[in-house]
Amino acid sequence: KQILKMIAALQARHGTTMLFVTHDMGVVARVCQSVSVLHGGRMLETADIETILTAPAHPYTRALLAASPRHTDPQATLKPVPEALIQALNAEAAQEDAQWRP
């Protein structure tokens, strides 16, 4: 918490933008104003933090949120991102990569 408060204070004091890379959606919710969700180097969704947290458009974003621990139930079992979704994303990335290769 101290580090996040210090980052926010520095950001406010200097009026800077920050690129914060994390899988921790709780940290994202506390620190960020807008979010881009990436997988395999591809940007899947970009929106303001409220939209990402309350109405995520991409299945991977929804899966990341579902996989995040809840402060209200810290002992709950974490739900991994479904393997089928990861495979589908990897297949999409491979298809896009193939378009760029001769």
C-alpha positions as CSV (number, residue, x, y, z in Angstrom):
1,K,0.0,0.0,0.0
2,Q,2.8,2.4,0.8
3,I,4.4,2.0,-2.6
4,L,1.1,2.6,-4.4
5,K,0.4,5.7,-2.3
6,M,3.9,7.0,-3.1
7,I,3.5,6.3,-6.8
8,A,0.1,8.1,-6.8
9,A,1.6,11.1,-4.9
10,L,4.6,11.4,-7.3
11,Q,2.3,11.1,-10.2
12,A,0.0,13.9,-8.9
13,R,2.9,16.1,-7.9
14,H,4.6,15.9,-11.2
15,G,1.5,15.6,-13.4
16,T,2.9,12.6,-15.1
17,T,1.5,9.6,-16.9
18,M,2.5,6.1,-15.8
19,L,2.7,2.8,-17.6
20,F,2.0,0.2,-15.0
21,V,2.4,-3.5,-16.1
22,T,0.7,-6.0,-13.8
23,H,-1.7,-8.9,-13.6
24,D,-3.1,-7.6,-10.3
25,M,-6.4,-6.1,-11.2
26,G,-6.8,-4.9,-7.6
27,V,-3.7,-2.7,-8.1
28,V,-5.0,-1.6,-11.4
29,A,-8.3,-0.5,-9.8
30,R,-6.4,1.6,-7.2
31,V,-3.8,3.2,-9.4
32,C,-5.1,3.5,-13.0
33,Q,-7.6,5.7,-14.8
34,S,-7.6,3.8,-18.0
35,V,-6.5,0.3,-18.8
36,S,-5.3,-1.7,-21.8
37,V,-5.5,-5.4,-21.5
38,L,-2.9,-7.3,-23.4
39,H,-2.2,-11.0,-24.2
40,G,0.8,-12.2,-26.1
41,G,1.8,-8.6,-27.0
42,R,-1.6,-7.9,-28.5
43,M,-3.9,-5.2,-27.1
44,L,-7.3,-6.8,-26.6
45,E,-9.3,-4.1,-24.9
46,T,-8.8,-0.5,-23.8
47,A,-11.2,1.4,-21.6
48,D,-11.5,3.6,-18.5
49,I,-11.1,1.6,-15.3
50,E,-14.8,1.7,-14.4
51,T,-15.8,0.2,-17.7
52,I,-13.1,-2.5,-17.4
53,L,-14.2,-3.4,-13.9
54,T,-18.0,-3.3,-14.4
55,A,-18.5,-4.1,-18.1
56,P,-15.4,-5.7,-19.7
57,A,-16.0,-6.3,-23.4
58,H,-13.3,-9.0,-24.1
59,P,-13.6,-12.5,-22.8
60,Y,-9.9,-12.4,-21.7
61,T,-10.6,-9.3,-19.6
62,R,-13.6,-11.0,-18.0
63,A,-11.4,-14.1,-17.3
64,L,-8.7,-12.0,-15.7
65,L,-11.2,-10.3,-13.4
66,A,-12.7,-13.7,-12.5
67,A,-9.2,-15.0,-11.7
68,S,-8.4,-12.1,-9.4
69,P,-8.5,-12.7,-5.6
70,R,-11.2,-10.9,-3.8
71,H,-10.4,-8.9,-0.7
72,T,-13.8,-9.9,0.7
73,D,-12.9,-13.6,0.4
74,P,-9.1,-14.0,0.6
75,Q,-9.4,-17.8,1.2
76,A,-11.4,-18.5,-1.9
77,T,-9.9,-20.7,-4.6
78,L,-8.7,-18.7,-7.5
79,K,-10.3,-19.4,-10.9
80,P,-7.7,-19.8,-13.6
81,V,-8.2,-18.3,-17.1
82,P,-9.8,-21.2,-19.1
83,E,-7.3,-23.1,-21.2
84,A,-9.7,-23.0,-24.2
85,L,-9.6,-19.2,-24.1
86,I,-5.8,-19.2,-24.0
87,Q,-5.6,-21.6,-26.9
88,A,-8.1,-19.4,-28.9
89,L,-6.0,-16.3,-28.2
90,N,-2.8,-18.0,-29.2
91,A,-4.4,-19.2,-32.4
92,E,-5.6,-15.7,-33.2
93,A,-2.1,-14.3,-32.5
94,A,-0.5,-17.0,-34.8
95,Q,-2.9,-16.2,-37.6
96,E,-2.1,-12.4,-37.3
97,D,1.6,-13.2,-37.2
98,A,1.3,-15.3,-40.3
99,Q,-0.1,-12.3,-42.2
100,W,3.0,-10.3,-41.5
101,R,5.5,-13.0,-42.6
102,P,6.5,-13.5,-46.2
